[in-house]
Amino acid sequence: MEYWIISTTDDKGNKAVGGGIMERQMPEHHITNYINVESIDEYSSKIKKLGGKVLSPKHAVPGMGYFVLCQDTENNNFAIWESDQNAK
């Protein structure tokens, strides 16, 4: 699968919004916004406590970090991301 990393800078050259893009994997594949968090485990618990759902177990992206797919109380899907170069 091809995946392109996107990075941006502000008008002063400071790192700003980043992300990635890949080809749709199936017709029902939707855009997923990822939110950077310090701890997947901590924020997964917060999401459940506030009425959201965790839709997938914690997935490792080797050498980069972890993510979990989630859904908010209005059925909008999103993901949380924890950077960790030691992820396996």
C-alpha positions in Angstrom: 0.0 0.0 0.0 1.3 3.4 -0.9 1.1 6.0 1.9 2.3 9.6 1.6 3.3 11.6 4.7 2.2 15.3 4.7 4.0 17.9 6.8 3.4 21.6 6.9 5.0 24.6 8.5 3.6 27.9 9.6 4.8 31.3 8.2 7.8 31.3 10.6 8.9 27.8 9.5 7.7 26.0 12.7 6.2 22.5 12.3 2.5 22.7 12.0 -0.3 20.3 10.9 0.8 17.0 9.6 -0.8 13.8 8.3 -0.8 11.3 5.6 -2.9 10.1 2.7 -3.4 6.7 1.0 -5.6 5.3 -1.7 -9.1 4.2 -0.7 -8.9 0.5 0.3 -12.5 -0.4 -0.4 -15.6 1.6 -1.6 -16.9 2.2 2.0 -13.4 3.4 3.2 -13.9 6.9 4.7 -11.5 9.6 5.6 -10.2 9.2 9.2 -8.9 12.1 11.2 -6.2 11.1 13.7 -5.7 13.0 17.0 -2.3 12.8 18.6 -2.4 11.8 22.3 0.2 11.1 24.9 -1.3 7.7 25.9 -3.6 5.5 23.8 -4.6 3.6 26.9 -5.5 6.7 28.9 -7.5 8.4 26.1 -9.3 5.1 25.1 -10.7 5.0 28.6 -11.7 8.7 28.4 -13.5 8.1 25.1 -15.5 5.2 26.7 -16.2 7.2 29.9 -17.6 10.1 27.8 -20.0 7.9 25.8 -17.8 7.2 22.7 -16.8 3.8 21.4 -13.4 2.2 20.8 -13.9 0.2 17.6 -10.6 -1.6 17.3 -7.9 -2.9 19.6 -4.6 -1.0 19.8 -2.6 -1.4 16.5 1.1 -1.0 16.3 2.8 0.7 13.3 6.3 -0.7 13.8 8.9 2.0 14.5 6.2 4.8 14.5 3.5 4.3 17.1 0.1 3.0 17.9 -3.5 3.9 16.9 -7.0 3.0 17.9 -10.1 3.6 15.8 -13.0 5.2 17.6 -16.5 6.7 17.3 -18.0 9.7 19.0 -21.5 10.0 20.5 -22.8 11.2 17.1 -21.4 8.2 15.2 -18.5 10.1 13.7 -15.4 7.9 13.2 -11.9 9.1 14.2 -8.7 7.7 15.5 -6.2 8.5 18.2 -2.5 8.2 17.7 0.4 7.7 20.1 3.9 8.2 18.7 6.4 5.6 19.9 9.6 4.8 17.9 9.8 1.5 19.8 6.4 0.2 18.6 6.4 -3.4 17.4 
